[in-house]
Amino acid sequence: MRMRDLIRIPESEWHIRRARHQVRLAPVVEPHQARQSRRERHPVIDFLFQYYAFRPAWLLRWGPGAGVVLEGEAASEFLAYEHYVACEGGVMVKPLHLSEARRHSAEWILNLLETTADRSPRFGCYGLHEWAMVYRVTARRHDATALRMSDDELASFVESQRIVCSHFDAFRFFTPAARPRNTLQPERASIPELEQRGCLHANMDLYKWGTKFWPWIDSDLIADAFLLALEIRELDMRASPYDLRAYGYEPVLIETEAGRREYQTAQMDLAERAQPIRRRLIEAYRGLLQNS
């Protein structure tokens, strides 16, 4: 990218944007860091930091993304971070030079985002993937959190339902007894064929795709994806068989008709709100591939 094509942000503006980023994310990230220091687990929020494996400190650190110059003397503090370099008039994230493997990864992600964006959403899963993860098994992921019903009641409900999970990274955590009950058998290779934007996990994963190429993807976009992922995760677990009222989460009773309507309405709203974030990620990935 040529210097004249770079976007420039005055020091007064990037200070405001960085402060706003902290205000948005600190209420989630800092309590998580405090719990971690006390070795306390949280069955809802921990997932966002463990499964996606993006460090809390990185999430709190604001950056402008590729092709942007931070102006002013104070911008020199960004030089303490990896991938930042001095340039004419300020500091910027250094140009991205993709290896063959990294280019292939970026192209795969871009194709997945574009395909999912254009594919019609489906809203008939009712969050049963979480139930399939505890169906007829004694050891559970959240073993310190009680279920809302007995094991037999849970198994009976699962057996009465049609499970239609299309997301590979959810399906791979199904119990052995639950896997044959799914109408689909997702595999890693079939992700581009099965991913659809009504899926909670597909929309939560927008956060993952943003962090894959941080800091070349800007922190405002990553923050938007993270905060949406937080809402999705909360719905995901409220609709699960776990009793999370001690953590402040009222259950969505998908074992009832009213609960299924509540879940589907929320799922549709989240899918609609995810689409602009997906479109912004598509543009970001296209830019990275074009300019690297």
Backbone as a ProteinNet text record, in pm:
[ID]
protein_1_A
[PRIMARY]
MRMRDLIRIPESEWHIRRARHQVRLAPVVEPHQARQSRRERHPVIDFLFQYYAFRPAWLLRWGPGAGVVLEGEAASEFLAYEHYVACEGGVMVKPLHLSEARRHSAEWILNLLETTADRSPRFGCYGLHEWAMVYRVTARRHDATALRMSDDELASFVESQRIVCSHFDAFRFFTPAARPRNTLQPERASIPELEQRGCLHANMDLYKWGTKFWPWIDSDLIADAFLLALEIRELDMRASPYDLRAYGYEPVLIETEAGRREYQTAQMDLAERAQPIRRRLIEAYRGLLQNS
[TERTIARY]
85.3	0	88.8	60	138	104.2	203	183.9	64.4	44.4	-66.9	-203.6	-205.7	-332.1	-366.8	-275.4	-298.2	-402	-479.8	-571.7	-493.6	-516.5	-445.7	-544.9	-510.4	-596.7	-521	-572.1	-506.2	-499.2	-400.2	-379.8	-503	-570.3	-689.5	-798.5	-810	-914.7	-880.7	-754.7	-725.4	-723.5	-693.2	-704.5	-848.9	-943	-1085	-1127.4	-1086.3	-1124.8	-1065.4	-942.5	-881.5	-952.9	-986.7	-1057.3	-1194.5	-1264	-1396.3	-1386.8	-1281.8	-1259	-1246.2	-1170.2	-1152.5	-1284.9	-1361.6	-1490.2	-1584.5	-1582.4	-1671.5	-1633.8	-1504.6	-1460.7	-1418.2	-1370.5	-1321.5	-1425.6	-1555.4	-1653	-1666.3	-1622.8	-1625	-1486.7	-1384.5	-1249.9	-1190.1	-1202.4	-1137.5	-1196	-1328.8	-1378.9	-1331.4	-1319	-1266.6	-1122.5	-1041.1	-902.5	-895.8	-985.2	-987.7	-1025.9	-1124.8	-1163	-1047.5	-978.9	-865.6	-758.6	-734.3	-633	-673.7	-805.8	-856.4	-885.8	-856.8	-883.3	-1032.1	-1117.3	-1261.6	-1309.1	-1400.3	-1452.9	-1588.2	-1616.3	-1746.7	-1795.1	-1904.6	-1945.7	-1992.7	-2018	-2064.7	-1949.9	-1885.8	-1791.5	-1654.1	-1610.9	-1478	-1460.1	-1566.7	-1562	-1503.1	-1539.6	-1496.2	-1346.1	-1282.2	-1139	-1060.5	-1125.8	-1056.6	-1068.6	-1189.5	-1210.6	-1147.1	-1161.7	-1108.9	-961.8	-911.4	-767.3	-704	-777.3	-723.8	-705.5	-584.1	-553	-637	-685.1	-761.8	-685.9	-555	-476.7	-475.9	-475.6	-480.1	-615.9	-720.9	-855.4	-870.8	-812.2	-822.2	-736.4	-635.5	-542.9	-602.9	-626.9	-684.7	-578.1	-615	-528	-612	-558.1	-637.6	-652.7	-575.6	-577.9	-480.1	-480.8	-385.1	-416	-310.1	-326.7	-366	-339	-379.2	-257.9	-235.8	-127.7	-185.3	-127.9	-162.3	-67.7	-121.8	-39.5	-7.6	98.4	134.6	248.2	315.6	429.8	388.9	270.1	226.6	211	197.4	181.4	304.6	417.5	539.6	524.5	428.7	408.8	364.8	304.2	263.6	384.3	500	619	664.8	611.8	642.8	572.2	472.5	396.5	452.7	440.3	484.8	402.2	468.1	408.2	385.3	422.5	409	543.6	539.5	661.7	638.9	748.9	742.1	729.9	657.4	641.8	632.8	622.3	613.6	491	515	405.2	346.7	400.4	342.7	385.2	292.1	315.8	203.3	235.9	134.4	167.7	70.4	96	174.1	283	367.2	290.2	325.4	255.6	259.8	152.7	141.4	197.8	291.6	347.9	309.1	217.8	161.3	249.1	276	336.2	231.5	274	178.3	70.7	111.8	15.8	-81.9	-30.4	-117.3	-212.2	-164.2	-252	-363.6	-328.5	-430.3	-534	-487.5	-579.9	-672.5	-616.8	-698.8	-800.4	-759.6	-851.4	-962.9	-928.9	-1030.4	-1132.5	-1083.3	-1172.6	-1260.8	-1202.4	-1280.7	-1389.3	-1355.6	-1455.6	-1567.9	-1532	-1633.9	-1725.1	-1666.6	-1746.6	-1840.5	-1789.8	-1872.4	-1983.8	-1950.8	-2050.1	-2159.9	-2119	-2216.4	-2304.2	-2244.6	-2321.5	-2433.4	-2408.6	-2504.5	-2602	-2575.6	-2660	-2779.7	-2894.6	-3015.6	-2999.6	-3039.5	-3026.7	-3136	-3107.2	-3204.3	-3212.8	-3334.2	-3357.1	-3434.3	-3406.3	-3484	-3407.4	-3290.6	-3209.5	-3249	-3300.9	-3345.9	-3237.9	-3112.4	-3005.5	-2983.6	-3026.3	-3016.4	-2873.7	-2779.5	-2640.7	-2588.9	-2626.6	-2580.2	-2638.9	-2758	-2819.3	-2749.6	-2713.5	-2644.9	-2505.4	-2450.1	-2317.1	-2319.7	-2439.8	-2450.5	-2544	-2584.7	-2679.4	-2613.1	-2667.6	-2623.9	-2472.1	-2424.2	-2282.8	-2272.6	-2176.8	-2164.9	-2075	-1967.2	-1874.7	-1914.1	-1937.3	-1978.9	-1870.9	-1871.9	-1776	-1790.6	-1913.3	-1938.6	-1987.8	-1898.5	-1939.9	-1975.5	-1935.5	-1970.3	-2104.8	-2168.4	-2296	-2406.5	-2510.5	-2619.6	-2702	-2767.6	-2863	-3000.9	-3086.6	-3221.8	-3316.7	-3271.7	-3356.2	-3268	-3330.8	-3254.7	-3196.4	-3099.5	-3039	-3143.1	-3233.9	-3336.4	-3432.5	-3471.5	-3559.6	-3490.7	-3363.2	-3286.8	-3279	-3248.1	-3236.7	-3370.2	-3477.2	-3609.2	-3642.2	-3607.2	-3634.3	-3551.5	-3421.7	-3335.8	-3390.1	-3434.5	-3483.8	-3615.4	-3683.1	-3809.6	-3790.6	-3665.6	-3638.4	-3563.8	-3575.7	-3497.8	-3379.8	-3259.9	-3140.1	-3082.5	-3059.1	-3017.3	-2896	-2798.6	-2680.4	-2592.6	-2557.1	-2475.8	-2332.8	-2299.4	-2170	-2070.9	-1963	-1866.3	-1809.6	-1771.4	-1707	-1804.7	-1933.5	-2030.3	-2053.1	-2070.3	-2099.5	-1987.9	-1863.4	-1755	-1753	-1832.5	-1843.1	-1968.1	-2044.4	-2158.2	-2106.9	-2188.6	-2151.2	-2161.1	-2092	-2101.3	-2245.1	-2328.2	-2466.6	-2548.6	-2508.7	-2586.2	-2550	-2427.8	-2382.1	-2471.4	-2511.5	-2596.9	-2735.5	-2774.9	-2907.9	-2913.2	-2797.5	-2796.3	-2829.5	-2913.6	-2950.4	-2833.3	-2735.2	-2614.1	-2495	-2390.5	-2266.9	-2152.7	-2146.3	-2046.2	-1903.3	-1819.8	-1676.9	-1602.4	-1475.2	-1397.3	-1400.6	-1390	-1386.9	-1519.5	-1628.2	-1760.7	-1805.2	-1717.8	-1756.8	-1809.9	-1740.1	-1793	-1928.1	-1956.9	-2084.2	-2199.1	-2168.3	-2274.2	-2293.5	-2191.5	-2201.8	-2317.5	-2399.4	-2512.3	-2531.9	-2576.7	-2572.1	-2684	-2773.3	-2867.4	-2807.5	-2695.9	-2631.3	-2564.7	-2593.5	-2531.7	-2379.5	-2328.4	-2183.5	-2116.5	-2180.1	-2123.3	-2112.4	-2209.3	-2205.3	-2110.6	-2101.3	-2002.1	-1860.5	-1840	-1707.1	-1658.7	-1744.6	-1697.2	-1587.1	-1597.8	-1491.9	-1361.2	-1368.2	-1247.4	-1184	-1265.5	-1209.8	-1148.7	-1201.6	-1140.5	-1004.4	-992.1	-866.2	-757.4	-793.8	-694	-588.1	-629.2	-535	-524.1	-535.3	-505.4	-353.9	-294.9	-358.1	-388.7	-380.9	-412.4	-562	-643.9	-787.6	-811.1	-884	-891.1	-967.3	-930.5	-985.6	-1131.7	-1178.7	-1321.1	-1407.3	-1363.8	-1436.6	-1428.8	-1312.3	-1297.4	-1384.2	-1390.1	-1474.1	-1621.2	-1666.2	-1805.9	-1835.7	-1743.2	-1763	-1762	-1673.4	-1665.2	-1792.6	-1840.2	-1959	-2083	-2090.4	-2199.5	-2182.3	-2059.9	-2033.5	-2072.8	-2051.5	-2091.9	-2242.8	-2318.8	-2465.1	-2508.1	-2441.9	-2476.8	-2446.4	-2329.7	-2292.5	-2392.6	-2438.9	-2537.5	-2667.1	-2715.9	-2835.7	-2810.6	-2695.4	-2657	-2668.5	-2615.5	-2614.4	-2745.5	-2816.7	-2948.9	-3044.1	-3024.9	-3110.4	-3059.8	-2950.1	-2891.3	-2963.9	-2931.7	-2993.8	-2931.8	-2829.7	-2766.4	-2851	-2846.1	-2914	-2813.3	-2827.1	-2729.4	-2785.3	-2893.2	-2955	-2863	-2774.6	-2679.8	-2583.2	-2567.8	-2480.3	-2558.7	-2689	-2771	-2837.4	-2842.4	-2900.6	-3029.5	-3139.1	-3265.5	-3270.4	-3322.1	-3322.1	-3421.3	-3385.2	-3478.9	-3524	-3649	-3697.9	-3736.4	-3636.6	-3665.2	-3743.6	-3759.7	-3842.8	-3991.8	-4022.2	-4160.5	-4179.3	-4302	-4330.4	-4296.7	-4330.3	-4300.2	-4149.1	-4075	-3930.3	-3866.9	-3920.1	-3867.7	-3893.3	-4009.6	-4038	-3942.4	-3919	-3827.3	-3687.1	-3642.2	-3508.7	-3498.7	-3597.4	-3591.6	-3595.6	-3675.5	-3681.5	-3546.6	-3484.1	-3352	-3247.7	-3255.3	-3161	-3169.9	-3290	-3308.1	-3253.3	-3274.4	-3222.5	-3070.1	-3008.3	-2862.6	-2805.2	-2871.8	-2825.4	-2830.3	-2933.6	-2945	-2834.9	-2805.6	-2702.2	-2561.8	-2545.9	-2414.9	-2378.5	-2478.1	-2450.3	-2364.2	-2389.3	-2300.1	-2156.4	-2138.8	-2003.4	-1937.1	-2012.6	-1959	-1917.2	-1999.2	-1967	-1840.1	-1823.6	-1702.4	-1579.3	-1594.1	-1482.6	-1446.4	-1547.2	-1521.8	-1437.7	-1475.3	-1399.6	-1259.1	-1244.3	-1111.6	-1023.1	-1076.9	-998	-964.3	-1056.8	-1026.7	-912	-913.4	-806.3	-672.5	-673.1	-548.8	-489.3	-572.8	-523.5	-477	-544.1	-508.3	-377.1	-351.4	-236.8	-118.3	-122.9	-11.9	66.2
-119.7	0	124.6	219.2	341.4	437.5	520.1	610.7	703	745.4	838.9	771.5	637.6	564.9	535.8	565.7	536.1	630.3	577.2	658.6	714.5	839.1	902.2	943.3	907.9	942.2	1039	1159.9	1255.5	1201.8	1249.3	1199.9	1218.9	1331.4	1356	1252.6	1208.7	1112.6	971.7	929.6	791.9	775.1	882.5	876.6	848.6	914.5	894.7	752.2	704.7	570.3	464.2	483.4	387.5	387.1	503.5	511.2	446.8	470.3	409.9	257.9	207.4	62.8	4.7	70.6	24.7	24.8	131.5	142.6	30.1	-7.8	-112.7	-249.9	-277.9	-414.9	-442.5	-342.3	-364.4	-427.4	-391.3	-453.3	-604.8	-658.5	-804.5	-863.8	-799.6	-857.6	-850.7	-738.4	-724.2	-817.4	-835.4	-936.1	-1077.8	-1108.2	-1238.9	-1254.2	-1151.3	-1158.6	-1174	-1106.8	-1119.8	-1261.7	-1318.8	-1458.1	-1553.5	-1530.3	-1616.4	-1611	-1493	-1479.8	-1555.1	-1571.6	-1645.4	-1792	-1830.3	-1966.8	-2001.5	-1902.9	-1923.6	-1947.2	-2039.9	-2070	-2001.5	-1969.2	-1913.6	-1994	-2067.3	-2160	-2093.5	-1964.4	-1893.9	-1816.8	-1729.6	-1634.9	-1695.4	-1791.3	-1850.4	-1901.8	-1953.5	-2010.2	-1912.5	-1785.3	-1685.5	-1662.3	-1694.8	-1675	-1804.9	-1917.2	-2045.5	-2105.9	-2112.5	-2173.5	-2089.8	-1957.8	-1871	-1834.3	-1855.5	-1847	-1715.4	-1606.6	-1472.9	-1407	-1366.7	-1319.9	-1197.8	-1196	-1078.9	-947.7	-949.7	-826.2	-779.4	-873	-834.9	-774.7	-833.1	-782.7	-639.7	-608.8	-474	-372.8	-419.7	-329	-281.2	-153.2	-98.5	-81.4	-109.8	-84.5	-50.2	26.1	77.4	-17.3	-127.6	-216.4	-172.8	-247.5	-224.4	-95.6	-33	81.9	209.4	220.5	338.4	393.6	523.2	590	660.2	632.2	704	822.1	940	1060.5	1107.9	1189.2	1251.2	1180.7	1256.5	1200.5	1085.6	1093.5	989.2	854.2	853.1	726	637.8	695.7	615.8	506.7	520.4	415.5	284.1	290	167.2	87.8	151.4	80.9	-25.5	-20.9	-124.6	-255.8	-249.8	-369.1	-430.6	-561.4	-632.3	-588.2	-581	-552.4	-404.1	-315.7	-171.5	-113.9	-18.7	45.1	195	269.7	413.5	438.2	542.2	580.1	731.9	783.2	928.6	984.5	1066.8	1133.4	1055.8	938.1	864.7	719.7	635.6	492.5	415.2	297.7	213.9	66.9	-18.9	-162.4	-191.5	-265	-290.7	-368.4	-351.9	-425.7	-576.4	-643	-787.1	-859.3	-948	-1031.8	-1176.2	-1227.5	-1359.6	-1470.5	-1569.5	-1691.9	-1766.3	-1868.1	-1946.6	-2006.7	-2056.8	-2118.5	-2015.8	-1898	-1794.2	-1739.2	-1727.5	-1682.9	-1784	-1911.4	-2015.3	-2007.3	-1984.8	-1972.3	-1852.5	-1738.6	-1618.7	-1638.7	-1704.2	-1730.2	-1824.6	-1924.4	-2019	-1946.3	-1861.3	-1786.2	-1692.3	-1622.3	-1530.5	-1605.6	-1718.6	-1798.1	-1841.4	-1881.9	-1923.6	-1806.5	-1690.7	-1572.8	-1534.1	-1534	-1496.1	-1597.1	-1724.3	-1829.6	-1822.8	-1805.8	-1800.2	-1676.7	-1564.8	-1440.4	-1452.7	-1528.4	-1538.6	-1655.3	-1744	-1862.8	-1829.7	-1885	-1860.2	-1917.4	-1841.7	-1890.5	-1991.1	-2075.3	-2170.9	-2152.4	-2165.2	-2134.5	-2245.5	-2368.8	-2476.9	-2567	-2521.8	-2611.3	-2604.4	-2489	-2467.3	-2494	-2480.6	-2492.7	-2631.6	-2733.1	-2870.1	-2922.9	-2851.8	-2899	-2907.6	-2813	-2819.1	-2938.7	-2976.4	-3094.1	-3220.8	-3220.9	-3337.7	-3355.7	-3251.9	-3260.4	-3323.4	-3339.4	-3401	-3522.6	-3562.9	-3674.5	-3807.8	-3875.9	-4009.8	-4017.9	-3926	-3927.7	-3884.4	-3936.3	-3904.4	-3783.6	-3769	-3656.2	-3542.8	-3424.1	-3308.2	-3200.7	-3114.8	-3003.5	-2914.4	-2877.9	-2788.8	-2872.9	-2956.1	-3053.6	-2990.3	-2863.9	-2796.5	-2724.8	-2728.1	-2659.9	-2763.6	-2749.7	-2847.5	-2836.1	-2945.8	-2946	-2906.9	-2864.3	-2822.4	-2939.6	-3058.9	-3178.2	-3299.4	-3410.1	-3533.1	-3585.2	-3674.1	-3733.8	-3806.8	-3876	-3950.7	-3856.7	-3747.8	-3650.2	-3584	-3553.3	-3492.4	-3587.8	-3713.4	-3811.6	-3830	-3832	-3848.8	-3731.2	-3609.7	-3493.2	-3497.6	-3527.1	-3535	-3637.5	-3750.7	-3858.1	-3822.4	-3721.1	-3678.5	-3572.5	-3525.9	-3413.2	-3455.3	-3371.4	-3386.8	-3290	-3343.5	-3261.6	-3232	-3104.2	-3064.2	-2971.3	-3002.3	-2917.8	-2926.7	-2810.3	-2806.1	-2761	-2730.1	-2670.3	-2775	-2791	-2896.4	-2882	-2761.1	-2743.5	-2755.5	-2755.3	-2792.7	-2943.2	-2996.7	-3139.4	-3226.8	-3184.4	-3270.8	-3287.1	-3205.8	-3221.8	-3299.8	-3347.7	-3434	-3560.4	-3614.1	-3740.9	-3852.1	-3963.2	-4074.3	-4118.9	-4115.9	-4158.5	-4058.3	-3931	-3826.2	-3811.7	-3844	-3818.2	-3883.1	-4009.1	-4067.7	-4004.5	-3930.4	-3869.6	-3740.6	-3686.3	-3564.6	-3598.7	-3518.2	-3545.2	-3523.1	-3442.4	-3418.3	-3477.5	-3506.9	-3555.4	-3465.2	-3343.3	-3246.8	-3296.2	-3266.8	-3294.5	-3164.9	-3161.3	-3039.7	-3000.5	-3100.3	-3072.6	-3019	-3045.4	-3003.7	-2869.3	-2802.6	-2674.7	-2574.9	-2551.2	-2452.1	-2490.4	-2619.8	-2664	-2654	-2660.8	-2668	-2539.4	-2454.7	-2333.9	-2247.1	-2200	-2114.2	-2009.5	-1890.7	-1774.8	-1767	-1865.9	-1873	-1939	-2007.3	-2085.1	-1992.6	-2014	-1932.3	-1940.9	-2062.7	-2080.6	-2018	-2023.7	-1958.8	-1808.6	-1750.1	-1606.6	-1572.9	-1660.4	-1640.6	-1645.7	-1731.8	-1748.9	-1626.7	-1529.5	-1406.2	-1342.5	-1356.8	-1308.1	-1382	-1512.7	-1589.6	-1542.2	-1520.6	-1479.2	-1339.7	-1254.3	-1123.6	-1132.4	-1218.6	-1226.9	-1300.7	-1380.8	-1458.4	-1369.7	-1248.8	-1159.1	-1025.3	-1029.4	-913.4	-901.2	-782.2	-649.5	-587	-664.5	-606.1	-583.8	-656	-628	-539.2	-432.6	-329.6	-374	-315.7	-354.8	-318.5	-214.6	-179.9	-291.9	-349.6	-461.2	-584.2	-610.9	-725.5	-706.7	-585.2	-559.5	-581.6	-535.2	-557.7	-707	-782.7	-927	-994.3	-949	-1008.3	-983.1	-861.1	-828.7	-899.6	-917.7	-998.3	-1143.8	-1194.8	-1332.3	-1353	-1253.5	-1262	-1279.6	-1200.8	-1214.4	-1352.2	-1397.6	-1528.2	-1638.8	-1629.7	-1729.9	-1732	-1617.5	-1612.4	-1681.8	-1655.1	-1724.6	-1874.6	-1910.5	-2050.2	-2125.7	-2068.6	-2137.6	-2122.8	-2013.9	-2002	-2107.4	-2146	-2248.2	-2389.2	-2401.7	-2533.1	-2597.8	-2723.4	-2787.7	-2748.4	-2662.9	-2621.4	-2518.3	-2522.3	-2423.9	-2314.2	-2199.2	-2091.4	-1971.1	-1991.9	-1879.4	-1820.6	-1900.3	-1848.6	-1748.7	-1753.8	-1660.3	-1543.9	-1539.4	-1429.8	-1452.8	-1579.6	-1609.7	-1689.9	-1630.1	-1701.7	-1798.6	-1918.7	-2016.7	-1983.4	-2021.1	-2023.4	-2167.9	-2193.3	-2331.1	-2389.3	-2434.9	-2485.4	-2616.2	-2674.1	-2793.7	-2759.1	-2628.2	-2582.1	-2507.8	-2499.9	-2429	-2281.5	-2220.4	-2078.4	-2055.6	-2146.4	-2133.1	-2145.9	-2234.1	-2248.6	-2122.5	-2060.7	-1934.4	-1825.5	-1819.3	-1719.5	-1738.1	-1862.6	-1891.9	-1852.7	-1891.5	-1865.7	-1716.3	-1642.4	-1497.1	-1433.2	-1473.8	-1420.4	-1463.1	-1586.3	-1638.2	-1557.6	-1526.6	-1449.7	-1308.2	-1246.5	-1112.2	-1112.2	-1209.2	-1216.6	-1241.3	-1323.7	-1350.7	-1225.1	-1145.5	-1020.8	-923	-916.5	-824.3	-872.5	-1001.2	-1055.2	-1022.3	-1007	-992.4	-869.6	-751.6	-638.9	-663.2	-733	-765.2	-860.4	-956.8	-1051.7	-976.1	-882.6	-805.3	-721.6	-663.5	-586.4	-676.2	-796.6	-891.2	-931.4	-949.9	-983.4	-873.4	-748.4	-636.8	-631.3	-659.8	-658.6	-766	-886.6	-995	-968.4	-912.9	-879	-778.7	-680.7	-583.5	-644	-734.5	-799	-879.7	-953.9	-1036.5	-951.9	-843.3	-757	-683.3	-646.7	-561.9	-635.4	-768.4	-843.3	-919.3
0	0	0	-86.6	-96.7	17.1	57.1	170	148.2	22.6	-1.4	11.7	12.5	26.4	172.1	264.4	405.3	466	558	637.8	756.3	790.2	901	1010.2	1133.8	1247.1	1338	1356.6	1446.4	1589.3	1661.5	1798.7	1885.7	1873.5	1956.7	1929.5	1803.7	1769.1	1814.9	1793.9	1834.1	1985.3	2058.3	2205.1	2245.3	2179.6	2209.9	2174.9	2058.6	2016.1	2108.2	2150.1	2242.4	2377.8	2428.3	2556	2546.8	2435.7	2415.9	2411.9	2349.4	2343.2	2483.5	2568.7	2706.7	2782.2	2764.5	2834.6	2793.4	2666.6	2617	2671.7	2678.1	2704.2	2848.2	2918.4	3053.9	3146.4	3136.6	3227.4	3211.3	3099.7	3079.8	3105.8	3051.9	3056.7	3196.8	3264.2	3393.8	3500.4	3509	3603.7	3570.6	3441.7	3402.8	3452.3	3434.5	3479.9	3631.8	3703.6	3849.5	3891.2	3822.8	3855.1	3827	3715.9	3681.9	3789.3	3843.5	3948.8	4074.2	4095.9	4212.2	4178.5	4053.7	4005.4	4014.5	3987.2	3986.9	3844.2	3827.3	3695	3674.6	3550.1	3512.1	3391.9	3406	3299.3	3170.5	3174.5	3054.5	2988.7	3064	3005.8	2979	3058.9	3038.2	2895.3	2837.9	2703.3	2602.2	2615.4	2517.5	2520.6	2633	2646.2	2632.5	2658.2	2650	2510	2458.9	2327.9	2217.9	2224.6	2120.1	2142.1	2262	2289.6	2246.4	2261	2235.8	2371.6	2403	2537.7	2577	2701.9	2747.7	2729.6	2755.2	2740.1	2595.5	2501.2	2359.6	2324.8	2381.4	2353.3	2403.4	2518.3	2574.8	2500	2426	2358.6	2225.9	2216.3	2093.1	1985.9	1861.5	1747.8	1626.6	1530.9	1419.6	1302	1299.9	1185	1077.2	967.1	858.8	782.7	730.7	642	711	841.9	918.5	992.8	982.2	1054.2	1176.7	1292.8	1415.3	1426.8	1420.9	1419.2	1560.6	1570.6	1697.7	1768.7	1855.6	1927.3	2018.6	2077	2170.2	2103.4	1971.6	1900	1912.5	1952.5	1967	2071.4	2162.5	2263.5	2199.5	2080.8	2012.1	1962.9	1955.1	1909	2008.8	2129.7	2228.6	2195.5	2107.9	2070.8	1943	1934.7	1815.5	1693.9	1579.3	1449.1	1421.2	1513.1	1486.3	1443.9	1350.2	1300.8	1287.4	1297.5	1273.2	1123.9	1089.1	948.3	940.4	822.5	804.3	875.8	975.1	1044.5	1161	1191.8	1304.2	1311.5	1349.5	1370.7	1304.7	1251.9	1188.9	1209.9	1185.5	1182.9	1055.6	1069.1	952.7	846.7	720	613.4	637.8	602.2	621.3	499.7	523.4	417.7	447.1	369.8	397.1	340.1	424.5	374.5	293.4	222.1	143.6	232.3	350.3	441.9	497.2	534.1	589.3	482.5	360.8	251.8	229.5	230.4	212.5	324.1	447.5	559.9	542.8	503	483.3	371.5	264.4	153.7	196.8	277.1	327	413.5	503.9	592.3	511.6	415.9	332.6	257.3	199.4	128.4	221.8	343.6	440.9	476.1	500.7	535	420.8	298.7	183.1	159.6	167.1	145.1	250.1	375.8	484.8	474.4	435.6	423.3	320.6	213.6	103.5	118.7	212.9	229.3	317.6	285.3	364.7	505.3	607.9	745.6	780	877.7	930.4	1081.3	1133.8	1275	1346.6	1313.8	1373.8	1468.4	1517	1601.3	1748.3	1792.1	1930	2034.3	1996.8	2094.8	2149	2077.3	2128.9	2133	2071.2	2075.5	2218.8	2304.1	2443.6	2516.7	2481.5	2541.7	2492.8	2364.9	2308.9	2367.7	2428.3	2488.5	2628	2683.9	2817.6	2816.3	2696.6	2683.4	2716.2	2816.4	2857.6	2878	2960.6	2997.9	3144.2	3215.3	3358.6	3383.1	3305	3322	3227.5	3283.5	3204.9	3207.2	3105.2	3101.1	3222.9	3254.3	3367.3	3485	3536	3636.4	3770.5	3792.1	3917.1	3908.7	3791	3770.4	3754.5	3834	3832.2	3704.9	3670.8	3560.7	3611.7	3519.4	3555.9	3570.9	3535.2	3543.1	3565.7	3594.8	3618	3486.9	3497.6	3378.4	3294.3	3359.1	3285.2	3213.8	3280.7	3217.7	3098.2	3115.3	3006.1	2887.5	2915	2806.7	2735	2809.9	2750.1	2658.8	2701.4	2618.2	2490	2502	2384.2	2285.1	2334.9	2248.1	2180.8	2233.5	2172.8	2065	2047.4	1959.2	1832.7	1730	1607.1	1614.8	1619.5	1635.4	1497.5	1467.1	1331.7	1337.8	1419.6	1434.2	1310	1253.6	1132	1158.3	1281.1	1312.5	1362.3	1289.4	1321.5	1461.7	1501.7	1630.9	1747.5	1723.1	1825.9	1822.8	1703.3	1687.7	1745	1735.4	1781.6	1932.7	2005.1	2149.5	2190.7	2093.2	2126.4	2196.9	2285.6	2347.4	2242.8	2263.5	2167.5	2142.1	2246.3	2229.4	2148.9	2152.9	2084.8	1937.9	1901.1	1764.8	1658.9	1672.8	1568.6	1560.1	1664.1	1664.9	1583.8	1548.4	1468.5	1323.5	1260.3	1120.7	1025.6	1068.9	991.3	1065.4	991.4	1052.3	1005.9	1060.5	1013.4	1032.7	935.7	942.8	914.4	949.1	925	777.4	690.6	546.4	494.7	566.7	519	575.5	651.4	712.4	609.1	496.7	401.4	340.8	334.2	276	376.6	506.5	607.4	688.1	694.1	776.2	728.6	824	786.7	896.1	854.3	941.7	1044.7	1046.7	1157	1279.6	1261.5	1367.1	1468.8	1597.2	1700.4	1695	1677.4	1680.3	1558.3	1443.6	1325.1	1346.8	1414.9	1441.7	1556.5	1654.7	1759.3	1701.9	1603.2	1542.9	1465.8	1442.2	1378.2	1462.3	1593.5	1682.1	1652.5	1633.1	1601.4	1472.5	1368.9	1240.3	1248.4	1335	1354.1	1420.2	1519.1	1593.5	1516.5	1418.4	1344.2	1279.3	1237.3	1170.9	1242.6	1373.6	1457.5	1467.3	1461.9	1468.2	1331.9	1223.7	1092.4	1076.3	1150.5	1158	1279.3	1261.2	1364.2	1488.1	1600.4	1729.6	1746	1677.3	1686.8	1629.5	1517.9	1458.2	1547.5	1602.9	1693.1	1817.3	1869.7	1987.4	1956	1839.1	1799.7	1791.9	1734	1721.5	1858.5	1946.7	2080.3	2160.1	2160.2	2240	2186.8	2055.6	2001.5	2043.3	2038.1	2080.3	2226.2	2308.7	2448.9	2461	2387.4	2390.8	2340.1	2234.9	2178.9	2279.5	2341.3	2441.7	2556.8	2598.1	2706.4	2666.1	2545.2	2498.6	2488	2433.8	2417.1	2549	2654.9	2783.9	2859.6	2837.9	2900.6	2846	2718.8	2657.6	2683.2	2753.2	2781.5	2899.1	2930.2	3046	3179	3178.8	3303.8	3377.5	3509.2	3592.6	3627	3560.4	3573.9	3649.2	3720.9	3791.1	3897.1	3954.3	4053.5	3991.6	3859.6	3788.3	3727.4	3752.5	3703.8	3570.2	3523.8	3393.2	3411.1	3368.4	3370.3	3251.8	3271.8	3162.5	3052.2	2930.1	2818.2	2807	2840	2854.9	2719.4	2645.4	2511.1	2514.3	2632.9	2643.6	2644	2634.5	2624.7	2492.9	2447	2321.4	2333.6	2448	2468	2468.9	2528.9	2533.5	2396.3	2313.9	2177.5	2095.8	2115.6	2046.3	2093.1	2224.1	2278.8	2221.6	2216.4	2163.5	2016.3	1938.2	1794.8	1764.6	1839	1820.1	1848.4	1958.5	1992.7	1890.6	1844.8	1745.4	1615.7	1573.1	1450.6	1465.2	1581.2	1605.9	1603.2	1666.7	1670.3	1531	1453	1316.5	1231.4	1248.9	1172	1212.6	1341.6	1389.7	1356.1	1334.6	1297.5	1153.6	1069.4	926.2	892.9	950.5	920.4	966	1076.6	1123.1	1024.6	976.5	876.8	749.7	706.3	586.8	607.5	725.1	753.5	755.4	807.8	805.7	663.3	581.3	440.3	375.8	396.7	339.3	396.1	525.8	587.2	527.1	509.6	452.9	307.1	232.4	93.1	87.3	177.6	180	215.8	314.2	353.6	239.6	170.4	61.3	-56.8	-78.9	-192.3	-166.9	-40.6	-10.4	50	53.2	112.2	4.4
[MASK]
++++++++++++++++++++++++++++++++++++++++++++++++++++++++++++++++++++++++++++++++++++++++++++++++++++++++++++++++++++++++++++++++++++++++++++++++++++++++++++++++++++++++++++++++++++++++++++++++++++++++++++++++++++++++++++++++++++++++++++++++++++++++++++++++++++++++++++++++++++++++++++++++++++

